[in-house]
């Protein structure tokens, strides 16, 4: 499988996007008129679809396995998850190899187009307009030519394909006062899992579904704390942010938090499916106190615990 270096080169340069509220999207099609997109940081390489080994009892949408550089990885048909498998050319002539939550996967697509750079503020939630795809579209971008790009919720796709991770017993936090976490994540699956972890830890929580909403709510909480004369840390012990969110990403949200003295002493943890070292460096550059790759419930709990109990 050959890399399309001209398409995916320049990752180091892209790390400088941290804090600019921009991201780069790889556009692709599934054999229909619709245009789809995926964050470039998730994609390791793109090439022709190799021979896929069919195996029994695979979940719907999982076409089989391939051997790639000594590793056996599953191959998923995105068209199948979006109920497009009966369309011409939908099964996929091209494969994107993606790294997602420490897992390497092959995604079958019809063809890739190009990489575009967009402002997160132009990335909007679909607001139920694509209910036929059962929540598999996490955001929509309108380009300058009025063309719409649908951003797939890969977390939901993986959950549909392989099931949700089972969360084992997690010990509650040890602190003399009630603990509270504010978190922001646009994925329904991720929010559900975060809530499950926090509930098992005995931590109260509030949340937002994107960075802009989170910043508005956090400012309101900080203003109320100032009015009542209570330390903000009595209201929020920790802030957990996703990296990729519509309207405002987690990097810009973190920059806002870290530049506001009212949040001094409140740690910020970035919780993202973008698990590469480059993405961790991006988080560090904007001041996050810890970076956790999705989704390992025990690792998340172990990361949060000392920051809350201190």
Secondary structure, DSSP 8 states (H G I E B T S, - for coil): ----HHHH--HHHHGGGTTTTEEEEEEEE-SSS-EEEEEGGGEEEEEE----B--TT--TTEEEEEEETTEEEEEEEHHHHTT-TTSTTTT-SEEEEEEETTEEEEEEESEEEEEEEEEGGGEE--TTTTGGGTT-EEEEEE-TTS-EEEEE-HHHHHHHHH-------------SS--EEEEE-S-HHHHHHHHHHHHHHT-EEEEESSHHHHHHHHHHHHHHHHHHT--GGGT-SEEEE-S--SSS-HHHHHHHHHT-GGGTT-EEEEEES--SHHHHHHHHHTT-SEEEETT-HHHHHHHHHHHHH-
